[in-house]
Amino acid sequence: MSKESNFLIYCMERYRHFKGLSGADVARIFEKYDIYEYITKYFESLHTMGERCIVQEIDDYISSVAGISK
């Protein structure tokens, strides 16, 4: 398994934990908003962040894709 794949699994688990979601829920969210591609594309910068920052980065990305303003 590649380092990117391992990191993607890590991100999914951290997101699941922080959001209190099931694995299936996280998979649906990641699929809907193409988070898999986002994490793979920005692996080099994302893997240097702490887990809370990663979860926030994913939320920010979802908001930008979904057109949700904060």
Residue, then its C-alpha position, 0 to 999 in steps of 0.5 A: m500500500s502506498k504512503e498516500s493510501n495509508f494517509l487517506i485511511y488515517c484521514m478517514e479514521r480521524y474524520r470519523h472519530f472527530k465527527g462521531l460518524s460511522g465508517a460508511d458515513v465517512a465513505r459517503i461524504f468522501e465520495k460525494y465531495d471527492i475528498y479521496e482525490y483532494i487528499t491524494k492531490y495535496f498529500e505533501s502538505l496535508h501529511t505535515m498537519g496535525e489531526r485537528c487541522i486535517v479535519q478542519e481542512i476537509d471541512d473547509y474543502i467540503s464547504s468550498v465545493a458545496g458552496i457553503s459560506k461560514 
